[in-house]
Amino acid sequence: MTKEKSETKTETSEAQDDHVVFVGDKPFMNYVTGVVMQFTTQSAKESVIKARGKFISKAVDIAEVATKRFLEGEVNIKNISINSEEFQNKEGKDVRVSTIELTLAKK
């Protein structure tokens, strides 16, 4: 199993349990649909959109489209949390990457 497939498997199981969406390389509307489905078919009271690095702007766009186009008047942005993580890359160099968590909640 490749690294990409194993990450996708983890994404799916965590999203079902905790109503968390991890933003990555998939098409934009896949994430919007995932967030909308959590509120409509899974009756979630909250959903968290998580991203890091270059995917932060995509996460913000996902939250905006979900709340202002698809769930207008039903869901709003409850909390925005920013942070950074430090780890070693493949070459052993210390790298710091920014993270964001956007919590959406039913009104």
ABEGO torsion letter per residue (X at the ends): XBAAAAAAAAAAAAAAAAGBBBBBABBAAAAAAAAAAAAAAAGBABBBBBBBEAAAAAAAAAAAAAAAAAABGABBBABBBBBBBBBBBAAGBBBBBBBBBBBBBBX
